[in-house]
Amino acid sequence: MASPMKNLLTDLSRYVRCFRVFLAKSTEHQTMKQFVEQQLPGLLASIGSGKSAINILSVGGGAGEIDLQIISAVQASYPGVAINNEVIEPSADQILKYKERVAATSNLDNVKFTWHEETANEYERRMKAEKKSQKWDFIHMIQMLYYVKDIPAIIRYFHSLLDAQAKLLIILVSGTSGWETLWTKYGSSFPTDDLCTFISSANIKGILDSIGLKYKIYELPSHMDITCCFTEGDNDGELLLDFLTETCEFSKNAPPELRQQILEELRKPGCSENRNGKVFFNNNMSVIMVEP
């Protein structure tokens, strides 16, 4: 009999291992990098106007790879202007990697980094307890809203921290992605353990509309090579299956029929495309730029 399934976030070190395989097998960061370099500077054209310092808040900054690309884009738009970059990230391991990345990166003399090892909700509670209400010129929440219990409340809170010309950037999976197909059909079979919620840009659009916020959406095409998921015992494949299902050791702990159904679903056109003997999962993302 299969062991009870547990959410992947109950084992943070395994989650980080899964996430790194996901990044290695997907075009996610390359696609984001292209967006940051080519489109983001134009979208942030007003955030630093007339300011001697630009305040950036990274919510769920991870290991900092995309954060540093964002900082580089801001530096290019506002050369020489001081940047205060604060990071909210609950994983100590990710913060350590972020600090190592900063130490190995040049051209950061005008940037001050501060890391907070906490969740977005913990940050909000701490700020309210300390009666702090700092305003920010740019806040970004990249691939992190899945791990927030009350999404409308957290969007409202961080939106309230925006300065007059500021922007709030949200990136998450697209409503046209394989994630949407997989989780709509099988999400109720996965152990969220109240630690994660599956949402896509379609859900966020509805939330922003209900709050009455102005925003624009940009679609980013992306894919992930999941061919290794179909080789039993393949270590990368096992970690990717964990990541796709948010389940710790999915292959070992899931009922055999569910495992078989997931593997079959992952091959279907709603989730993936078969090219030259490989299976590429639809990892399309949406960029949502919210006005103050």
C-alpha positions, 0 to 999 in steps of 0.5 A, spaced: 500 500 500 502 506 498 504 511 503 500 517 505 502 523 500 505 529 503 506 536 500 513 537 497 514 543 501 514 539 507 521 537 505 524 544 503 531 541 501 528 536 496 523 542 494 529 546 492 533 540 489 526 539 484 526 547 483 533 546 480 532 541 476 526 544 473 530 550 472 535 546 468 530 543 464 525 549 462 526 555 458 523 559 464 529 563 466 531 564 459 524 567 457 524 571 463 531 574 462 529 576 455 523 579 457 527 583 463 532 585 458 527 587 452 521 589 455 521 591 462 525 597 461 520 601 457 515 598 463 519 601 468 520 608 465 517 612 470 519 609 477 525 613 478 523 620 475 527 625 479 529 620 485 536 620 488 534 612 490 530 607 487 526 602 492 525 595 490 522 590 494 523 582 491 517 578 494 519 571 494 526 572 491 529 565 491 536 565 489 536 572 486 538 570 478 532 574 476 532 579 481 539 581 479 537 581 471 531 586 474 536 590 478 541 591 471 535 593 467 533 598 472 541 601 473 541 601 465 535 606 465 537 610 471 545 610 471 548 611 477 542 612 481 542 608 488 538 602 489 535 599 495 533 592 494 530 588 499 528 581 499 523 577 502 525 569 501 523 564 506 528 559 504 535 560 508 538 555 502 536 560 497 538 566 501 545 563 501 545 562 494 542 569 493 548 572 497 553 568 493 551 570 486 551 578 489 558 576 491 560 574 484 557 579 480 560 586 479 557 593 478 553 592 484 556 598 488 550 603 488 546 597 490 544 596 497 541 589 499 537 587 505 534 579 506 528 577 510 528 570 511 520 570 512 514 569 508 510 574 505 505 574 510 510 574 516 513 580 512 506 583 512 505 581 520 512 584 522 511 591 518 504 592 521 507 590 528 513 595 527 508 600 525 512 601 518 509 603 512 515 604 507 513 606 500 516 602 494 518 604 487 517 597 484 515 591 487 515 584 484 512 577 485 515 572 481 512 565 481 510 565 488 503 567 489 502 559 489 504 559 496 500 564 499 493 563 503 489 569 502 492 571 495 487 577 494 489 580 501 496 579 499 496 583 493 492 588 496 497 589 502 503 590 497 499 594 492 498 599 498 506 600 499 506 602 492 509 610 491 505 614 486 509 612 479 511 605 482 509 598 479 507 591 481 510 586 477 506 579 478 509 573 474 506 566 474 503 560 470 499 562 464 491 560 464 493 557 457 499 552 460 500 545 461 500 547 469 492 549 468 490 543 464 494 538 469 492 541 476 484 543 473 484 535 472 488 532 478 489 538 483 484 535 488 488 528 488 495 532 490 496 533 497 496 541 498 496 540 505 494 547 506 501 549 503 500 551 496 494 553 491 494 552 484 492 558 481 494 561 474 494 568 470 486 567 469 485 567 477 489 573 478 486 577 472 479 575 476 482 578 483 485 584 480 478 586 476 474 584 483 479 589 487 478 594 481 486 595 479 489 597 473 493 592 469 496 589 463 498 582 461 504 580 457 504 572 455 511 569 455 512 562 451 516 557 455 517 549 455 520 544 459 523 537 457 520 532 461 522 526 457 526 523 463 519 523 467 517 517 463 524 513 464 522 509 471 528 510 476 531 516 473 533 521 478 531 528 474 525 525 472 522 523 479 524 530 482 520 533 476 514 529 477 515 531 485 515 539 482 509 538 477 505 535 482 507 538 488 508 532 492 514 529 496 517 523 492 510 522 488 512 516 484 514 512 491 508 515 495 502 516 490 497 510 488 500 506 482 493 508 478 494 515 479 501 515 477 499 512 471 494 517 469 499 523 471 504 520 466 499 519 461 496 526 462 503 529 461 503 526 454 497 529 452 496 535 447 493 539 453 499 539 457 505 537 452 508 537 445 512 531 442 518 533 438 523 528 435 522 523 440 522 528 446 516 531 450 516 538 452 511 540 457 507 547 456 510 552 461 507 558 458 507 564 463 504 571 464 507 577 466 502 582 469 504 589 470 499 592 475 499 600 476 499 604 483 
